[in-house]
Amino acid sequence: MRDNSADLREIFLRDVPMMDVRAPVEFTKGAFPGVVNLPLMNDVERQKVGTSYKQDGQQAAIELGHKLVAGELKQARIDAWASFTRNHPEGFLYCFRGGLRSQITQQWLKSEAGIEYPRVIGGYKAMRSFLIEVTEQAVAECDFVLIGGLTGSGKTEVLQQLDNGLDLEGHANHRGSSFGKHATPQPGQIDFENLLAVDILKKRARQLDQFVVEDEGRIVGSRAVPLELYRTMQDAPLVWLEDSFDSRVERILKDYVTDLCAEFIAVQGVETGFAAYAERLKQSLSSIVRRLGGERYQRLAAIMDSALAEQARTGAVDSHRGWISGMLSEYYDPMYAFQRDSKDARVEFSGDQGAVVEYLKQRNRSRASA
């Protein structure tokens, strides 16, 4: 039986299917990409067993657990586990520390379903520690370069053309600005960190030791970039992406209007989705009212309201260019220009998208051959 899974690296490199038998509340706080939660105990059952453990000791807690999860309920959980193991014979199961809960799951699978299935030694805690170390090692051992540029210049598009790009916004499911929310929620903080670490692990396995990341603040939406990585980013060299004002307006129109509307409609349906999308745009603008100032906010909000009304009526999005142009020229561009000046000494190259992509690819090739 495969019961020694010490090589956590291979588990994440190969996207090995895993079954998490922790309670849902634990799973929600943090898990790993693609993992399925099939708990031994639900949240209420876990709480009762935990209280019994504190008051009466381990044996009493175990006995209570067997009473709470018995009969048809026990069989239903075994059936769910068995289905997972048949669909993923190469997989593993785990609990928090790889101890009692995963061992009980193994025992029930074997005695009730005739299935032997391996567990991750050390469980969630060992895997989480491993992924934290992956990120810390990359920060200590690898070279990082940032890509900066004005809002809408296409920094994410550059990252997507690079083998060594780390898309922090993609992992955080957020575009990084006040208008950056998607129709679907952000992952939890731990899930965000785990997604990033697995991405780093896979890229380093391909012998990459230089990474390109977008010039972000510490917080992407409501998710924090790992502190060690963020500190490294503050001193990293910077490549500046240039693009025309009109091109940037069109890119923002696509991202924050056309694509965002389509996201909401795909998730919530046409009528409810459009209403939610419109409300999201309005909320995004109102979230920066203090920085815009009252007069500017009122003017841009009126343009946005008119554009949304036209979009609802005809489907046309042309009028949205009005508030987008105003946001760029009156708010984002002056702010980014100030930031650009403060980082001028770190800029080692600037150019349009094609030039920047080629420069970063050549930069990576030069390091690899050094």
N, C-alpha and C positions, 0 to 999 in steps of 0.2 A: 504493500500500500504506500502511495506517495504521501508521507506525513512529515517530510522535512523540507520546508520551503524557504530555507535560509537565503536563497538567492532572490531577494526581492527585486533586484534589478531586472531579472529576466521576466518576472511577472508583469512589470509595467512596460518593458520594452515590447513584449509580445501581446499586450492587451488581453491577458489571460482573464476569462470570465470569473467573477467572484460573487459569492453570496454572503451578504452581511446579515448575521443573525442577531445583531444588537436591536434594542428597542427603537421604534421610529423616532423618538425624541433625540436619541443619540445620533442616528443616521442623518437627521436634518441639520444637526450642528456641524457635521463634516463627514464626507465620504470620498470615494475615489471615482474617477471617470468610468462610466459604464457599469458600475456595480448595482446589483439588485438587492433591495432590502426585503428579506423574508425572515422576520424576527421569531426567535424562540418564545419570547414574551412580549406582549404589547406594553404600552407605557404604564397602564394601571397595574398590571400584573407585576411588572418590574419594580414599581414603587412599593407594593406590598411586600415583595420578597426582600427588598432592600431594608425596609423597616424591621422585618423579622430577623434579618441578619444582625442588625445593630443591637436589637433587644435580646435575642435568644441564641445567636450564634449561627454558624454555617449549616450545621446539620438540620436545625429547625427550618432554616430558609430553604434548603433543598427540598425538604419534605413538603413545605407549603407550595413551592413551585410545581412539584409533581401533582398536587391536588388541584391547583389552578389550571394547569394545562393537562387535561385528561380527556378521555372518551373521544367524542366526535371532534372536539376542538383540537386535541392532540393529533388525531388522524388527518384532519384538514391541513395542518401545518406540515406533517410528514409528507403528505401527497404533494404539496407545493414544492418542498425541497426535492423530492424524488423527480418531479417534472423538470426542475432546473438541472439536476445532475444528468438526467438523460439527454437533455438538450445541449449540455456543456460538459461532456465527460472529461475534458482537459482542465476543468476549473478547480477552484478552491473555495472553502468557506472560512469565515473568521468571525470572532467576536471582539471585545475590546482588547483583551490581552492574550487571546488565543488559549484561554483556560477553560473554565467549567462549562460555560454556555456552548462553546463550539464542540467540546467533548461530548456533552449530552446530545447535541444535534447529530454528531457522528454515530453515537451509540444507538439512537432511535432509528436513524437511517439503516443501520446494519441489522438491527434486531427486527424491525417492523417491515422494512422494504428490501432487505438483502443487498443493500448498496454500501460499498465502502468508498468514502470520499475524503480527500485530504483537507486539512486545515492549515492556515497560515500560522506558523509558530510565532508567537509574540503578538499576533492579531493586529488590530487597527493601530495600536500604539506604536508597534515596531515599524509599520509601513509609513505612518505619519512622520516619525522621526527620520526615517530613511529619506523621504522626499524633502524635508526641511534641510537635511544635509546636502542633498543634490544641489539645491539653490545656493546654499552657502559656499560649497566648493566651487561652483561656477563663478560666483562673484570673486572668490579668492584667486582662481586659476586662469580665468578667461579675460579676453579683451572685449570691451564694450564701446560702441559708438552710437551716438544719438542722431536721430533725424528730426529736424525742426522745420518749421515753416508756418506761414500764416494760415488761419482757419480756412479749410476747404482746399488746401493746396494738394491734397492727395497723398498724405504720408502713409496711410494704411495701404494704398495701392502699391506704393514702393515696397513696403514690407512683404506684401504678398508675392512679389516677384523675386524675393531673395530666399535662398536656402537657409540662411542664418538669421532670418528675421524672427523676433519674438513679439507677437501681437498682444500687448497687455490689454488693449481695449477689447480685442476679440475674446480673450479669456475672461474678462470682466463683464462681457455682454453689455458694453456701454461705450459710447463714442467719445467720452471724456470731457464734453462741454456741458453747459447748462441745458442744451437741447439734445443731449446724448442718450437719453433713455430709449430702450427698445420696447416693443409691445410685450415682450416676455421679461420676467424679472431677472435681476442679476443673480449669479450663484452666491452661496454663502462665502464668507471670507476664507474659511479653510478650504472650501471647494475651489475657489479662485487660486489660492496658493498651490494646491495640489495639481490643478490643470497646468499651471505655469511650470511647475517642477517636472512633470512628466514630459512636457514639450522640450525642456532643456535636456533632460535625460536622453531622449530619442535623438536630439540633434548632436549631442556630445558623442553618442554611440556611432555617429557617422563621421567622427573625427573633426567636428567643428569646434573651434575654441575661440571664435570671435562672433559676437552677437550684435545685431542692430535692433535698437528699440526706439520707440517714439519718445520725444522729449516731453514727458508727462510730469504732472505734479504728483505728490505722494498719494493723493486719493483719485481713483478712477470711478466716477459715480459715487458710490458709497463703499468701495472696496479699496483697501490700502495696499500699495505696492510693498513687498517685503522690505523691511528697513535697510538691510545690508545692501540690497540691490539699489534702492533709492539713493543711498549715500554714495554709492559708486557712480550713479548717473550724474550726480552734481559736479563731478570733476571730469567726466568723460568728454572726449572730443565730439564736435557737433558738425553735422553736414546739413546745410540749409537748402530746402526745396523751394524753388521759385515757380510761380504760375501767374497767369494774367488774372486781373480782377474778374472779368467776364467768365472765364473758365471756372473760377472758384465759386461764383454765384451758381453756375449750372450744376456743379458737383453738390453743393449744399441743397439745392432744389431737389435733386435726385435722392439724396440721403435722407433729408429731414422732412420732405414733403411726399414725393412719389413713393419711395420705398417704405417709409414709415407708415403711410396710409395703407399700403398693401399688407404690411405686417399685421396691423390691427384688424383689418378685414379678414385676413386668413385665420386669425385666432378667434375673433368674436362675431364674424358675420358682417354683412354689408352695412346695415343700419347702425347697429350697436358699435361696430368697429369704427365706422367713420366718426361717430359722435365721440368715442373715446380718443381717437387720434386728434380731433379738433381740440378737445379739452387738454390733451397733453401739450400741444403747441402753445396754447394760451397759458398754461401753467409754467411752461419753460420760460416764456417771456416775462411773466410776472415774477419769477424767482430772482430776476436780476433788476427789478424795478429801482432799487436803491442806487445801484451802480449806473443805471441809465439816466436817472433823473426823471422827475414827473412828466415834464413836457415831452421829452423824447419818447418815453414809454407810451404815453397816450397816443402820440402820432403813429408809432410803429404798431401799436395794438389795433388802431383803427384800420390800418392797411391790412393787417393780418385777418381781422374779422371780415373785411370785404372780400379778401382772397378766399377765405374758407367758405363764405356764402356762395361765391361764384363756382368754386370747386364742387360744392354739394349740389348745385343746380345743374351744372353742365359737364363737370368732370375736368374742366380746364384748370391748369395750375400756373398759368403764365403770371397772374397777378401777384403770386407769392414772391416774385423777384423784387418787388418793391420793398418789403420789410427786410428781406435777406440783404439787399444792397445797403440799406440803411444800417443794419446791424454790423455789417463788415466795415463800412467806411467810418462810422461814428463810434463804434464800440470796440470790436475785436481787433481791427488793424492797429489803432493807436496803442492798445494794450500790448499786442505782440511786438510791435516795433520797439517799444520800451524794453521788453524782455530780450529782444534780439540784440539791442545795443549793449545790454548788461552782460551778454554772453559772447560778445564779438571776439574776444581773445581765444575762445575755444573753437571757433568756426574754422575748419580746415578745408572745406570745399563748399561751393554753392553752384546751383545750376537748375535746369528744368528736369522733369521727371526722367527722361531718357538718360541725360548726363549723370544724374545722381545715381540711378540704378547701376549704370556701367561703372561709375567710380567705386561704389560699394562692393560690387562683384570683384573688381580688380584689387581692391584693398584686401578682401578676404583671400584671394588667390596669392597675393604677395605674402601674406602672413603664413599661409599654408606651406609655401615653398621655402620660407626662411629657415 
